[in-house]
Amino acid sequence: MNLPSSDIQCPYCGEQIEVMVDCSVPRQQYIEDCSVCCRPIVITVVASVDGVESIEARTEDE
């Protein structure tokens, strides 16, 4: 399966990072560590068959 990618900004260190998104799941929330600072980012994605509609990155404390 070829997953599309999206760029997000780490809410901790501010760096742009790339995350892969599974668009077969309409709404999903998961935790992925920042590839720069290694802190856990809560990622919320809304997707459709056409691709990513919205993506939000936040800290675990928000």
PyMOL Python script that loads the backbone (N, CA, C, O; Angstrom):
from pymol import cmd

cmd.read_pdbstr("""\
ATOM      1  N   MET A   1       0.851  -1.171   0.000  1.00  0.00           N
ATOM      2  CA  MET A   1       0.000   0.000   0.000  1.00  0.00           C
ATOM      3  C   MET A   1       0.900   1.240   0.000  1.00  0.00           C
ATOM      4  O   MET A   1       1.822   1.343   0.809  1.00  0.00           O
ATOM      5  N   ASN A   2       0.634   2.151  -0.886  1.00  0.00           N
ATOM      6  CA  ASN A   2       1.396   3.387  -0.983  1.00  0.00           C
ATOM      7  C   ASN A   2       0.662   4.478  -0.205  1.00  0.00           C
ATOM      8  O   ASN A   2      -0.350   5.002  -0.670  1.00  0.00           O
ATOM      9  N   LEU A   3       1.169   4.815   0.969  1.00  0.00           N
ATOM     10  CA  LEU A   3       0.509   5.798   1.826  1.00  0.00           C
ATOM     11  C   LEU A   3       0.962   7.209   1.479  1.00  0.00           C
ATOM     12  O   LEU A   3       2.151   7.447   1.263  1.00  0.00           O
ATOM     13  N   PRO A   4       0.006   8.158   1.424  1.00  0.00           N
ATOM     14  CA  PRO A   4       0.397   9.555   1.186  1.00  0.00           C
ATOM     15  C   PRO A   4       1.066  10.135   2.435  1.00  0.00           C
ATOM     16  O   PRO A   4       0.857   9.652   3.548  1.00  0.00           O
ATOM     17  N   SER A   5       1.853  11.152   2.233  1.00  0.00           N
ATOM     18  CA  SER A   5       2.507  11.805   3.366  1.00  0.00           C
ATOM     19  C   SER A   5       1.979  13.227   3.521  1.00  0.00           C
ATOM     20  O   SER A   5       1.481  13.833   2.572  1.00  0.00           O
ATOM     21  N   SER A   6       2.101  13.735   4.729  1.00  0.00           N
ATOM     22  CA  SER A   6       1.740  15.120   5.040  1.00  0.00           C
ATOM     23  C   SER A   6       2.833  15.705   5.909  1.00  0.00           C
ATOM     24  O   SER A   6       3.450  14.999   6.707  1.00  0.00           O
ATOM     25  N   ASP A   7       3.069  16.987   5.754  1.00  0.00           N
ATOM     26  CA  ASP A   7       4.025  17.686   6.605  1.00  0.00           C
ATOM     27  C   ASP A   7       3.280  18.341   7.755  1.00  0.00           C
ATOM     28  O   ASP A   7       2.254  18.991   7.559  1.00  0.00           O
ATOM     29  N   ILE A   8       3.815  18.158   8.963  1.00  0.00           N
ATOM     30  CA  ILE A   8       3.258  18.802  10.146  1.00  0.00           C
ATOM     31  C   ILE A   8       4.386  19.511  10.881  1.00  0.00           C
ATOM     32  O   ILE A   8       5.562  19.249  10.631  1.00  0.00           O
ATOM     33  N   GLN A   9       4.023  20.399  11.778  1.00  0.00           N
ATOM     34  CA  GLN A   9       5.018  21.078  12.606  1.00  0.00           C
ATOM     35  C   GLN A   9       4.954  20.485  13.999  1.00  0.00           C
ATOM     36  O   GLN A   9       3.880  20.401  14.595  1.00  0.00           O
ATOM     37  N   CYS A  10       6.102  20.075  14.519  1.00  0.00           N
ATOM     38  CA  CYS A  10       6.158  19.521  15.866  1.00  0.00           C
ATOM     39  C   CYS A  10       5.743  20.600  16.862  1.00  0.00           C
ATOM     40  O   CYS A  10       6.295  21.700  16.840  1.00  0.00           O
ATOM     41  N   PRO A  11       4.775  20.303  17.738  1.00  0.00           N
ATOM     42  CA  PRO A  11       4.328  21.302  18.710  1.00  0.00           C
ATOM     43  C   PRO A  11       5.345  21.550  19.828  1.00  0.00           C
ATOM     44  O   PRO A  11       5.186  22.488  20.608  1.00  0.00           O
ATOM     45  N   TYR A  12       6.380  20.725  19.910  1.00  0.00           N
ATOM     46  CA  TYR A  12       7.415  20.895  20.931  1.00  0.00           C
ATOM     47  C   TYR A  12       8.610  21.699  20.410  1.00  0.00           C
ATOM     48  O   TYR A  12       8.969  22.726  20.985  1.00  0.00           O
ATOM     49  N   CYS A  13       9.225  21.224  19.315  1.00  0.00           N
ATOM     50  CA  CYS A  13      10.463  21.858  18.837  1.00  0.00           C
ATOM     51  C   CYS A  13      10.251  22.764  17.630  1.00  0.00           C
ATOM     52  O   CYS A  13      11.153  23.517  17.263  1.00  0.00           O
ATOM     53  N   GLY A  14       9.067  22.706  17.003  1.00  0.00           N
ATOM     54  CA  GLY A  14       8.755  23.586  15.888  1.00  0.00           C
ATOM     55  C   GLY A  14       9.263  23.131  14.530  1.00  0.00           C
ATOM     56  O   GLY A  14       9.025  23.806  13.529  1.00  0.00           O
ATOM     57  N   GLU A  15       9.960  21.999  14.474  1.00  0.00           N
ATOM     58  CA  GLU A  15      10.491  21.504  13.200  1.00  0.00           C
ATOM     59  C   GLU A  15       9.382  20.907  12.334  1.00  0.00           C
ATOM     60  O   GLU A  15       8.426  20.327  12.849  1.00  0.00           O
ATOM     61  N   GLN A  16       9.518  21.053  11.028  1.00  0.00           N
ATOM     62  CA  GLN A  16       8.610  20.411  10.073  1.00  0.00           C
ATOM     63  C   GLN A  16       9.015  18.950   9.953  1.00  0.00           C
ATOM     64  O   GLN A  16      10.187  18.646   9.731  1.00  0.00           O
ATOM     65  N   ILE A  17       8.057  18.047  10.096  1.00  0.00           N
ATOM     66  CA  ILE A  17       8.329  16.624   9.923  1.00  0.00           C
ATOM     67  C   ILE A  17       7.276  16.031   8.998  1.00  0.00           C
ATOM     68  O   ILE A  17       6.181  16.572   8.851  1.00  0.00           O
ATOM     69  N   GLU A  18       7.623  14.923   8.385  1.00  0.00           N
ATOM     70  CA  GLU A  18       6.729  14.250   7.455  1.00  0.00           C
ATOM     71  C   GLU A  18       6.124  13.030   8.137  1.00  0.00           C
ATOM     72  O   GLU A  18       6.841  12.243   8.755  1.00  0.00           O
ATOM     73  N   VAL A  19       4.810  12.870   8.028  1.00  0.00           N
ATOM     74  CA  VAL A  19       4.125  11.700   8.576  1.00  0.00           C
ATOM     75  C   VAL A  19       3.346  11.018   7.454  1.00  0.00           C
ATOM     76  O   VAL A  19       2.866  11.677   6.532  1.00  0.00           O
ATOM     77  N   MET A  20       3.228   9.716   7.539  1.00  0.00           N
ATOM     78  CA  MET A  20       2.458   8.943   6.570  1.00  0.00           C
ATOM     79  C   MET A  20       1.021   8.836   7.080  1.00  0.00           C
ATOM     80  O   MET A  20       0.788   8.681   8.279  1.00  0.00           O
ATOM     81  N   VAL A  21       0.061   8.919   6.157  1.00  0.00           N
ATOM     82  CA  VAL A  21      -1.355   8.920   6.528  1.00  0.00           C
ATOM     83  C   VAL A  21      -2.086   7.820   5.772  1.00  0.00           C
ATOM     84  O   VAL A  21      -1.991   7.726   4.548  1.00  0.00           O
ATOM     85  N   ASP A  22      -2.818   6.987   6.513  1.00  0.00           N
ATOM     86  CA  ASP A  22      -3.639   5.935   5.916  1.00  0.00           C
ATOM     87  C   ASP A  22      -5.026   6.517   5.635  1.00  0.00           C
ATOM     88  O   ASP A  22      -5.834   6.662   6.552  1.00  0.00           O
ATOM     89  N   CYS A  23      -5.302   6.848   4.381  1.00  0.00           N
ATOM     90  CA  CYS A  23      -6.574   7.486   4.013  1.00  0.00           C
ATOM     91  C   CYS A  23      -7.745   6.503   3.944  1.00  0.00           C
ATOM     92  O   CYS A  23      -8.870   6.914   3.659  1.00  0.00           O
ATOM     93  N   SER A  24      -7.502   5.213   4.197  1.00  0.00           N
ATOM     94  CA  SER A  24      -8.600   4.247   4.200  1.00  0.00           C
ATOM     95  C   SER A  24      -9.403   4.324   5.498  1.00  0.00           C
ATOM     96  O   SER A  24     -10.486   3.747   5.589  1.00  0.00           O
ATOM     97  N   VAL A  25      -8.884   5.028   6.497  1.00  0.00           N
ATOM     98  CA  VAL A  25      -9.575   5.233   7.770  1.00  0.00           C
ATOM     99  C   VAL A  25     -10.024   6.694   7.803  1.00  0.00           C
ATOM    100  O   VAL A  25      -9.179   7.589   7.799  1.00  0.00           O
ATOM    101  N   PRO A  26     -11.349   6.961   7.835  1.00  0.00           N
ATOM    102  CA  PRO A  26     -11.857   8.332   7.717  1.00  0.00           C
ATOM    103  C   PRO A  26     -11.402   9.277   8.829  1.00  0.00           C
ATOM    104  O   PRO A  26     -11.063  10.429   8.557  1.00  0.00           O
ATOM    105  N   ARG A  27     -11.392   8.812  10.063  1.00  0.00           N
ATOM    106  CA  ARG A  27     -10.965   9.664  11.189  1.00  0.00           C
ATOM    107  C   ARG A  27     -10.088   8.810  12.086  1.00  0.00           C
ATOM    108  O   ARG A  27     -10.459   7.700  12.467  1.00  0.00           O
ATOM    109  N   GLN A  28      -8.931   9.337  12.415  1.00  0.00           N
ATOM    110  CA  GLN A  28      -8.005   8.570  13.237  1.00  0.00           C
ATOM    111  C   GLN A  28      -7.193   9.492  14.137  1.00  0.00           C
ATOM    112  O   GLN A  28      -6.960  10.658  13.818  1.00  0.00           O
ATOM    113  N   GLN A  29      -6.775   8.946  15.255  1.00  0.00           N
ATOM    114  CA  GLN A  29      -5.908   9.669  16.171  1.00  0.00           C
ATOM    115  C   GLN A  29      -4.845   8.687  16.642  1.00  0.00           C
ATOM    116  O   GLN A  29      -5.155   7.564  17.039  1.00  0.00           O
ATOM    117  N   TYR A  30      -3.598   9.117  16.593  1.00  0.00           N
ATOM    118  CA  TYR A  30      -2.509   8.253  17.021  1.00  0.00           C
ATOM    119  C   TYR A  30      -1.359   9.108  17.536  1.00  0.00           C
ATOM    120  O   TYR A  30      -1.342  10.326  17.353  1.00  0.00           O
ATOM    121  N   ILE A  31      -0.403   8.455  18.179  1.00  0.00           N
ATOM    122  CA  ILE A  31       0.768   9.147  18.711  1.00  0.00           C
ATOM    123  C   ILE A  31       1.984   8.708  17.913  1.00  0.00           C
ATOM    124  O   ILE A  31       2.215   7.518  17.701  1.00  0.00           O
ATOM    125  N   GLU A  32       2.757   9.696  17.474  1.00  0.00           N
ATOM    126  CA  GLU A  32       3.995   9.431  16.741  1.00  0.00           C
ATOM    127  C   GLU A  32       5.080  10.326  17.329  1.00  0.00           C
ATOM    128  O   GLU A  32       4.857  11.512  17.571  1.00  0.00           O
ATOM    129  N   ASP A  33       6.250   9.750  17.553  1.00  0.00           N
ATOM    130  CA  ASP A  33       7.356  10.532  18.096  1.00  0.00           C
ATOM    131  C   ASP A  33       7.952  11.431  17.024  1.00  0.00           C
ATOM    132  O   ASP A  33       8.086  11.027  15.869  1.00  0.00           O
ATOM    133  N   CYS A  34       8.306  12.647  17.409  1.00  0.00           N
ATOM    134  CA  CYS A  34       8.974  13.587  16.510  1.00  0.00           C
ATOM    135  C   CYS A  34      10.328  12.997  16.118  1.00  0.00           C
ATOM    136  O   CYS A  34      11.069  12.515  16.974  1.00  0.00           O
ATOM    137  N   SER A  35      10.645  13.035  14.836  1.00  0.00           N
ATOM    138  CA  SER A  35      11.919  12.492  14.365  1.00  0.00           C
ATOM    139  C   SER A  35      13.098  13.393  14.725  1.00  0.00           C
ATOM    140  O   SER A  35      14.250  12.993  14.561  1.00  0.00           O
ATOM    141  N   VAL A  36      12.823  14.607  15.213  1.00  0.00           N
ATOM    142  CA  VAL A  36      13.889  15.538  15.591  1.00  0.00           C
ATOM    143  C   VAL A  36      14.120  15.516  17.103  1.00  0.00           C
ATOM    144  O   VAL A  36      15.237  15.268  17.556  1.00  0.00           O
ATOM    145  N   CYS A  37      13.059  15.776  17.890  1.00  0.00           N
ATOM    146  CA  CYS A  37      13.229  15.880  19.344  1.00  0.00           C
ATOM    147  C   CYS A  37      12.753  14.639  20.103  1.00  0.00           C
ATOM    148  O   CYS A  37      12.940  14.552  21.316  1.00  0.00           O
ATOM    149  N   CYS A  38      12.145  13.687  19.409  1.00  0.00           N
ATOM    150  CA  CYS A  38      11.701  12.399  19.974  1.00  0.00           C
ATOM    151  C   CYS A  38      10.566  12.506  20.987  1.00  0.00           C
ATOM    152  O   CYS A  38      10.307  11.547  21.715  1.00  0.00           O
ATOM    153  N   ARG A  39       9.885  13.642  21.050  1.00  0.00           N
ATOM    154  CA  ARG A  39       8.755  13.777  21.974  1.00  0.00           C
ATOM    155  C   ARG A  39       7.485  13.288  21.294  1.00  0.00           C
ATOM    156  O   ARG A  39       7.375  13.357  20.070  1.00  0.00           O
ATOM    157  N   PRO A  40       6.511  12.788  22.078  1.00  0.00           N
ATOM    158  CA  PRO A  40       5.292  12.216  21.505  1.00  0.00           C
ATOM    159  C   PRO A  40       4.303  13.280  21.020  1.00  0.00           C
ATOM    160  O   PRO A  40       3.913  14.170  21.776  1.00  0.00           O
ATOM    161  N   ILE A  41       3.909  13.175  19.762  1.00  0.00           N
ATOM    162  CA  ILE A  41       2.956  14.103  19.151  1.00  0.00           C
ATOM    163  C   ILE A  41       1.635  13.368  18.964  1.00  0.00           C
ATOM    164  O   ILE A  41       1.608  12.270  18.408  1.00  0.00           O
ATOM    165  N   VAL A  42       0.538  13.967  19.426  1.00  0.00           N
ATOM    166  CA  VAL A  42      -0.795  13.420  19.184  1.00  0.00           C
ATOM    167  C   VAL A  42      -1.245  13.960  17.831  1.00  0.00           C
ATOM    168  O   VAL A  42      -1.373  15.170  17.643  1.00  0.00           O
ATOM    169  N   ILE A  43      -1.481  13.052  16.897  1.00  0.00           N
ATOM    170  CA  ILE A  43      -1.859  13.433  15.540  1.00  0.00           C
ATOM    171  C   ILE A  43      -3.303  13.009  15.297  1.00  0.00           C
ATOM    172  O   ILE A  43      -3.655  11.845  15.492  1.00  0.00           O
ATOM    173  N   THR A  44      -4.140  13.957  14.868  1.00  0.00           N
ATOM    174  CA  THR A  44      -5.531  13.689  14.519  1.00  0.00           C
ATOM    175  C   THR A  44      -5.691  13.956  13.032  1.00  0.00           C
ATOM    176  O   THR A  44      -5.339  15.028  12.539  1.00  0.00           O
ATOM    177  N   VAL A  45      -6.231  12.964  12.320  1.00  0.00           N
ATOM    178  CA  VAL A  45      -6.364  13.052  10.866  1.00  0.00           C
ATOM    179  C   VAL A  45      -7.813  12.812  10.469  1.00  0.00           C
ATOM    180  O   VAL A  45      -8.462  11.901  10.982  1.00  0.00           O
ATOM    181  N   VAL A  46      -8.316  13.633   9.555  1.00  0.00           N
ATOM    182  CA  VAL A  46      -9.589  13.389   8.887  1.00  0.00           C
ATOM    183  C   VAL A  46      -9.237  13.182   7.423  1.00  0.00           C
ATOM    184  O   VAL A  46      -8.627  14.045   6.792  1.00  0.00           O
ATOM    185  N   ALA A  47      -9.627  12.025   6.887  1.00  0.00           N
ATOM    186  CA  ALA A  47      -9.253  11.676   5.517  1.00  0.00           C
ATOM    187  C   ALA A  47     -10.469  11.202   4.736  1.00  0.00           C
ATOM    188  O   ALA A  47     -11.497  10.839   5.308  1.00  0.00           O
ATOM    189  N   SER A  48     -10.325  11.213   3.417  1.00  0.00           N
ATOM    190  CA  SER A  48     -11.348  10.685   2.517  1.00  0.00           C
ATOM    191  C   SER A  48     -10.629   9.937   1.405  1.00  0.00           C
ATOM    192  O   SER A  48      -9.400   9.882   1.382  1.00  0.00           O
ATOM    193  N   VAL A  49     -11.387   9.368   0.494  1.00  0.00           N
ATOM    194  CA  VAL A  49     -10.768   8.650  -0.625  1.00  0.00           C
ATOM    195  C   VAL A  49      -9.942   9.590  -1.492  1.00  0.00           C
ATOM    196  O   VAL A  49      -9.059   9.144  -2.224  1.00  0.00           O
ATOM    197  N   ASP A  50     -10.223  10.892  -1.416  1.00  0.00           N
ATOM    198  CA  ASP A  50      -9.474  11.884  -2.191  1.00  0.00           C
ATOM    199  C   ASP A  50      -8.178  12.304  -1.507  1.00  0.00           C
ATOM    200  O   ASP A  50      -7.353  12.978  -2.124  1.00  0.00           O
ATOM    201  N   GLY A  51      -7.981  11.924  -0.254  1.00  0.00           N
ATOM    202  CA  GLY A  51      -6.759  12.278   0.465  1.00  0.00           C
ATOM    203  C   GLY A  51      -7.046  12.872   1.824  1.00  0.00           C
ATOM    204  O   GLY A  51      -8.152  12.749   2.351  1.00  0.00           O
ATOM    205  N   VAL A  52      -6.048  13.513   2.383  1.00  0.00           N
ATOM    206  CA  VAL A  52      -6.145  14.106   3.719  1.00  0.00           C
ATOM    207  C   VAL A  52      -6.957  15.393   3.657  1.00  0.00           C
ATOM    208  O   VAL A  52      -6.638  16.301   2.889  1.00  0.00           O
ATOM    209  N   GLU A  53      -8.015  15.467   4.473  1.00  0.00           N
ATOM    210  CA  GLU A  53      -8.825  16.686   4.550  1.00  0.00           C
ATOM    211  C   GLU A  53      -8.278  17.633   5.605  1.00  0.00           C
ATOM    212  O   GLU A  53      -8.225  18.844   5.391  1.00  0.00           O
ATOM    213  N   SER A  54      -7.867  17.082   6.752  1.00  0.00           N
ATOM    214  CA  SER A  54      -7.256  17.910   7.791  1.00  0.00           C
ATOM    215  C   SER A  54      -6.334  17.044   8.637  1.00  0.00           C
ATOM    216  O   SER A  54      -6.543  15.842   8.800  1.00  0.00           O
ATOM    217  N   ILE A  55      -5.316  17.694   9.164  1.00  0.00           N
ATOM    218  CA  ILE A  55      -4.382  17.016  10.064  1.00  0.00           C
ATOM    219  C   ILE A  55      -3.982  18.009  11.146  1.00  0.00           C
ATOM    220  O   ILE A  55      -3.675  19.166  10.861  1.00  0.00           O
ATOM    221  N   GLU A  56      -3.991  17.543  12.390  1.00  0.00           N
ATOM    222  CA  GLU A  56      -3.671  18.398  13.535  1.00  0.00           C
ATOM    223  C   GLU A  56      -2.608  17.705  14.371  1.00  0.00           C
ATOM    224  O   GLU A  56      -2.685  16.499  14.609  1.00  0.00           O
ATOM    225  N   ALA A  57      -1.625  18.460  14.813  1.00  0.00           N
ATOM    226  CA  ALA A  57      -0.571  17.936  15.677  1.00  0.00           C
ATOM    227  C   ALA A  57      -0.579  18.729  16.974  1.00  0.00           C
ATOM    228  O   ALA A  57      -0.579  19.960  16.958  1.00  0.00           O
ATOM    229  N   ARG A  58      -0.586  18.016  18.106  1.00  0.00           N
ATOM    230  CA  ARG A  58      -0.596  18.706  19.398  1.00  0.00           C
ATOM    231  C   ARG A  58       0.186  17.900  20.427  1.00  0.00           C
ATOM    232  O   ARG A  58       0.535  16.742  20.197  1.00  0.00           O
ATOM    233  N   THR A  59       0.452  18.530  21.558  1.00  0.00           N
ATOM    234  CA  THR A  59       1.158  17.847  22.638  1.00  0.00           C
ATOM    235  C   THR A  59       0.188  16.930  23.372  1.00  0.00           C
ATOM    236  O   THR A  59      -1.026  17.040  23.204  1.00  0.00           O
ATOM    237  N   GLU A  60       0.720  16.038  24.177  1.00  0.00           N
ATOM    238  CA  GLU A  60      -0.140  15.152  24.966  1.00  0.00           C
ATOM    239  C   GLU A  60      -0.905  15.916  26.042  1.00  0.00           C
ATOM    240  O   GLU A  60      -1.946  15.453  26.507  1.00  0.00           O
ATOM    241  N   ASP A  61      -0.404  17.074  26.437  1.00  0.00           N
ATOM    242  CA  ASP A  61      -1.026  17.861  27.505  1.00  0.00           C
ATOM    243  C   ASP A  61      -2.175  18.732  27.037  1.00  0.00           C
ATOM    244  O   ASP A  61      -2.932  19.241  27.864  1.00  0.00           O
ATOM    245  N   GLU A  62      -2.327  18.919  25.736  1.00  0.00           N
ATOM    246  CA  GLU A  62      -3.385  19.803  25.213  1.00  0.00           C
ATOM    247  C   GLU A  62      -4.722  19.115  25.231  1.00  0.00           C
ATOM    248  O   GLU A  62      -5.724  19.705  24.828  1.00  0.00           O
TER     249      GLU A  62
END
""", "prot")
cmd.dss("prot")
cmd.show_as("cartoon", "prot")
cmd.util.cbc("prot")
cmd.orient("prot")
